[in-house]
Amino acid sequence: AMLYFDQGAGNKSHMVSDEVVGVLARAGIDPREGRAGNSQGRGLIEKSNVSIWINAAKKLETYTGEDMDSTKARKIYLVMDREVKKTGTCTHKDLLSWEKFLQLCQQTVDDYNRRPHRALPKITDPNTGRKRHMAPLEMWAQYLYEGWRPSVLPPEILDDLRQPQMIRKAVRCEVSVFGNTYYSRGLEGYHGHDVIVEIDVHDAREVKVRDMTHRLICTAQFGKNVRDAFPVSLVEYNRKQREKRRMELIDHKRDEILAESRGFIELTPGAEMIEQHGSSTIKADKEALLLEMKSKATAIQIPEDDKGKYMFWNELDARIKEQRGLSEKELLFYSSYPNSASYRAFKSVAETLGKQQQRQAM
């Protein structure tokens, strides 16, 4: 058999097109790519994607095409996002479950096959007596009636095609997949050799191991040298990877917040100090410090001239480096003043004078 497709990422993926473990190679299908620049050669399949699947997707409230209602979409997505953040999952009525999604796909295919198609010959409708085009199912039935039979793969091959395969190296009767280690004495003669490992995406208790000609060697069982107490299926592995990525995003956001704070310790009048239990001395010091800060906060005067502002900023900078606190008013000035032209001008002069002094000292 031969399959004609474009050079998209899905068709070129390892799982589909690999010459050893790809689905096409395992099914005995010869893949053929469309010629570069010949987009019209795939016009029929591109049209069917729109008329079948995109039209089906438009019936869903969660449709995400270019012509979607952005206001409605935002409203639905906010509700779903809020539910996911709160519960870790989404059971919104507009989001299909996996089972309902499969039902939708099957219903879409059935509707298409029962609908008259203008590319097929015309017949007389037995119910209306009028001429119309045949439906794909009627065309299929006619071919079967005339003696044609489709080439169908044996059930055992179809079952294998549903399970992903990957190449791994056998080491001391073991193969490893997604952090799980599987063992079988049948791999003794394959130490250091590449083998094909076939996995069940929902059941990680065992894997089938084949040689590079796809001959079955053995069924390897989940072994001792594993990362988890129990084998992790591909579905569970992907779930853990997704959780890991989400946690990394949270960590990155946390780092950004800490970076933005620049490590400042802001002590504002009335701020609560950490009190160590059983220490009356620290409590007294806290009260004295709060009184001192209150008096200083009312006395803070930011200079009005440019030179005074620059000198004042440097004083604040030295206090921060010494891990001494700033009031809210001081911190606001410290954060905003470096964006001014006055700061850049004085800083440039200071750097120039500093370089001259270094040269003179040498």
C-alpha positions in Angstrom: 0.0 0.0 0.0 1.1 3.6 -0.5 0.1 6.7 1.5 0.4 10.2 0.0 0.8 13.0 2.5 2.4 16.4 3.0 5.6 17.2 4.9 3.9 18.4 8.0 5.4 17.8 11.5 2.8 15.2 12.4 3.4 13.1 9.3 7.2 13.4 9.6 7.2 12.5 13.3 9.3 9.6 14.6 6.2 7.6 15.6 4.7 7.8 12.1 7.5 7.8 9.6 10.5 6.1 11.3 11.8 3.3 9.1 11.9 0.8 11.9 9.3 1.6 14.6 7.0 4.0 12.7 3.4 3.0 12.2 3.6 3.1 8.4 6.7 0.8 8.3 5.1 -1.6 10.7 1.9 -1.7 8.6 3.8 -2.2 5.4 2.7 1.2 4.0 5.0 3.1 1.6 4.9 6.8 2.5 5.1 9.3 -0.4 5.5 13.0 0.1 3.9 15.7 -2.0 6.3 17.7 -4.2 7.5 20.9 -2.7 5.5 23.9 -4.1 2.7 21.7 -5.4 0.1 22.8 -2.9 -2.8 22.1 -5.3 -1.9 18.4 -5.2 -3.3 18.2 -1.7 -6.4 20.3 -2.4 -8.9 17.5 -1.8 -7.7 16.5 1.6 -7.3 20.2 2.7 -10.9 20.8 1.6 -12.1 17.8 3.5 -10.4 19.0 6.7 -12.5 22.2 6.5 -15.8 20.7 5.4 -15.6 17.8 7.9 -13.5 18.5 11.0 -13.5 22.3 11.2 -17.3 22.5 10.7 -17.7 19.9 13.5 -15.4 21.9 15.8 -17.5 25.0 15.2 -20.4 23.3 16.8 -18.5 23.3 20.1 -18.6 26.2 22.5 -14.8 25.8 23.0 -14.0 26.2 19.2 -10.6 28.1 18.8 -10.5 28.9 15.1 -9.6 32.3 13.7 -13.3 33.2 13.1 -14.3 32.5 16.7 -16.2 35.0 18.9 -13.3 36.4 21.0 -15.6 37.9 23.7 -17.4 34.6 24.2 -14.1 32.7 24.1 -12.5 34.8 26.7 -15.5 34.3 29.0 -15.4 30.5 28.7 -11.6 30.3 29.0 -11.6 32.4 32.2 -14.1 30.1 33.8 -12.1 27.0 32.8 -8.8 28.5 33.9 -10.3 29.5 37.2 -11.6 25.9 37.7 -8.3 24.3 36.8 -6.4 26.5 39.2 -8.8 25.8 42.0 -9.3 22.0 41.5 -6.5 20.9 39.2 -9.0 19.8 36.6 -11.9 21.1 34.5 -15.4 19.7 34.4 -17.0 22.6 32.7 -20.2 21.7 30.8 -18.7 23.1 27.6 -15.6 21.0 27.7 -16.1 17.5 26.3 -14.9 14.5 28.1 -12.6 12.1 26.2 -15.5 9.7 25.7 -17.8 12.4 24.4 -15.0 13.6 22.1 -14.7 10.1 20.6 -18.4 10.0 20.1 -18.4 13.3 18.3 -15.6 12.1 16.0 -17.5 8.9 15.2 -20.8 10.8 14.6 -19.0 13.2 12.3 -17.6 10.4 10.2 -21.0 8.6 10.1 -22.8 11.8 9.0 -20.3 12.4 6.3 -20.5 8.9 4.9 -24.4 9.0 4.8 -24.5 12.5 3.1 -24.7 12.6 -0.8 -21.4 13.7 -2.3 -21.3 15.6 -5.6 -18.1 13.8 -6.7 -20.0 10.5 -6.8 -22.4 9.2 -9.5 -26.1 10.1 -9.5 -28.8 7.6 -8.6 -32.6 7.7 -8.1 -33.4 8.1 -4.5 -35.7 5.2 -3.5 -37.7 7.3 -1.0 -38.2 10.5 -3.1 -37.9 9.1 -6.6 -35.6 12.1 -7.5 -32.1 12.0 -8.9 -29.2 12.7 -6.4 -25.6 11.9 -5.9 -24.6 8.8 -4.1 -23.4 8.9 -0.5 -19.9 7.4 0.3 -21.6 4.5 2.1 -23.7 3.7 -0.9 -20.6 3.8 -3.2 -18.8 1.5 -0.7 -21.8 -1.0 -0.7 -21.8 -1.0 -4.5 -18.1 -1.9 -4.7 -18.7 -4.7 -2.2 -21.7 -6.0 -4.3 -19.5 -6.0 -7.4 -17.0 -8.3 -5.7 -14.3 -5.8 -4.5 -12.9 -6.4 -1.0 -10.6 -4.0 0.9 -7.2 -5.1 2.1 -7.5 -5.4 5.9 -4.6 -6.0 8.3 -4.9 -9.0 10.6 -6.3 -8.3 14.1 -3.0 -9.1 15.8 -1.2 -6.6 13.7 -3.8 -3.9 14.3 -3.5 -4.5 18.1 0.3 -4.0 17.8 -0.1 -0.8 15.8 -2.0 0.7 18.7 1.1 0.4 20.9 4.0 2.8 20.5 7.4 1.3 19.8 10.9 2.7 20.5 14.4 1.5 20.2 16.4 0.9 23.4 19.6 -0.9 24.3 19.4 -4.1 26.3 21.7 -4.1 29.3 22.1 -7.1 31.6 18.6 -8.5 30.7 17.0 -5.1 31.2 15.5 -2.3 29.1 14.4 1.1 30.4 11.5 3.2 29.2 10.3 6.5 30.8 12.2 5.7 34.0 10.8 2.2 34.3 13.1 -0.8 34.2 11.9 -4.1 32.8 13.6 -7.5 33.2 13.5 -10.8 31.3 16.0 -13.7 31.1 15.1 -13.8 27.4 17.3 -10.8 26.9 20.5 -12.6 28.0 21.8 -12.9 24.4 21.0 -9.3 23.5 23.3 -7.5 26.1 24.6 -4.3 24.5 22.3 -4.7 21.4 19.5 -2.4 20.2 16.0 -3.9 20.6 12.5 -2.7 19.9 10.4 -2.1 23.0 6.6 -2.0 22.6 4.6 -0.4 25.4 1.0 -0.2 26.4 0.3 3.5 27.1 -2.2 2.6 29.9 -0.5 -0.4 31.5 3.1 -0.2 32.5 3.4 -3.6 34.2 5.1 -5.2 31.2 6.5 -4.5 27.7 7.0 -6.6 24.6 10.6 -6.7 23.4 11.4 -7.5 19.7 14.6 -7.7 17.7 15.3 -5.2 15.0 13.4 -7.4 12.5 10.3 -7.1 14.7 10.5 -10.8 15.8 9.2 -11.1 19.3 12.0 -11.9 21.8 10.1 -11.9 25.1 7.7 -10.0 27.4 9.7 -8.1 30.0 8.2 -7.5 33.5 8.6 -4.4 35.6 11.8 -4.9 37.5 13.5 -3.8 40.7 15.7 -0.9 39.5 12.9 1.7 39.1 12.5 5.3 40.1 8.9 4.8 41.4 7.5 2.2 43.7 5.2 1.1 40.9 5.6 1.2 37.1 4.5 4.5 35.5 2.4 4.3 32.3 2.9 6.7 29.5 -0.3 8.5 30.4 0.9 8.9 34.0 4.4 9.8 32.9 3.0 12.7 30.7 0.8 13.8 33.6 3.9 14.0 35.9 5.8 15.9 33.2 3.0 18.4 32.9 2.9 18.9 36.7 6.7 19.4 36.7 6.5 22.0 33.9 3.7 23.8 35.8 5.8 23.8 39.0 8.7 25.2 37.1 6.5 28.1 35.8 5.5 28.8 39.4 9.2 28.8 40.5 10.1 31.2 37.6 7.3 33.6 38.6 8.6 33.4 42.2 12.1 34.2 41.1 10.8 37.2 39.1 9.0 38.6 42.2 12.1 38.2 44.3 14.3 39.8 41.7 11.9 42.7 41.4 12.1 43.3 45.1 16.0 43.6 44.8 16.3 42.1 48.2 15.1 45.3 49.9 13.9 45.1 53.5 11.3 47.8 53.9 10.6 48.9 57.4 7.7 51.4 57.4 6.3 53.1 60.4 3.9 50.8 62.2 5.4 47.7 60.6 5.2 44.6 62.7 8.6 43.2 63.8 9.3 39.5 64.3 9.3 38.8 68.0 11.3 36.0 69.4 9.5 34.2 72.2 11.0 34.6 75.7 13.2 37.6 74.8 12.1 40.8 76.6 15.3 42.6 75.4 14.3 42.2 71.7 10.8 43.4 72.5 12.2 46.6 74.1 14.5 47.1 71.1 11.6 46.7 68.7 9.6 49.4 70.5 12.6 51.7 70.5 13.2 51.1 66.8 9.6 51.8 65.9 9.7 55.1 67.8 12.9 56.1 66.1 11.5 55.3 62.7 8.3 57.3 63.3 10.3 60.3 64.2 12.6 59.9 61.2 9.8 59.3 58.7 8.2 62.6 59.5 11.6 64.4 59.1 12.6 62.9 55.7 13.2 65.7 53.2 14.2 64.9 49.6 16.6 67.6 48.2 15.2 69.7 45.5 18.4 70.4 43.5 19.8 67.8 41.1 23.2 67.4 42.9 21.5 67.0 46.2 19.1 64.3 44.8 22.1 62.4 43.4 24.0 62.5 46.7 20.8 61.5 48.6 20.3 58.5 46.3 23.9 57.4 46.9 23.2 57.5 50.7 20.2 55.3 50.2 22.1 53.0 48.0 24.8 52.6 50.8 22.1 51.9 53.4 20.6 49.1 51.2 24.0 47.5 50.7 24.4 47.5 54.5 20.9 45.9 54.7 19.5 48.8 56.5 15.8 49.6 55.9 14.2 52.4 53.9 10.9 54.1 54.5 8.2 54.0 51.9 9.0 57.5 50.8 12.8 56.8 50.5 12.2 53.5 48.7 9.9 55.2 46.1 12.6 57.8 45.4 15.3 55.2 45.3 13.4 53.2 42.7 12.3 56.1 40.5 15.3 58.5 40.5 17.6 56.3 38.3 15.2 56.7 35.4 15.7 60.5 35.3 18.1 62.4 33.1 19.7 64.1 36.2 20.8 60.7 37.6 22.3 59.6 34.3 24.2 62.8 33.9 25.7 62.8 37.4 26.5 59.1 37.2 28.3 59.7 33.9 30.4 62.5 35.4 31.2 60.4 38.5 32.4 57.5 36.4 34.6 59.7 34.3 36.2 61.3 37.4 36.7 57.8 38.9 38.6 56.7 35.8 40.8 59.8 35.8 41.7 59.2 39.4 42.6 55.6 38.7 44.9 56.7 35.9 46.6 59.3 38.1 47.1 56.7 40.8 48.8 54.4 38.3 
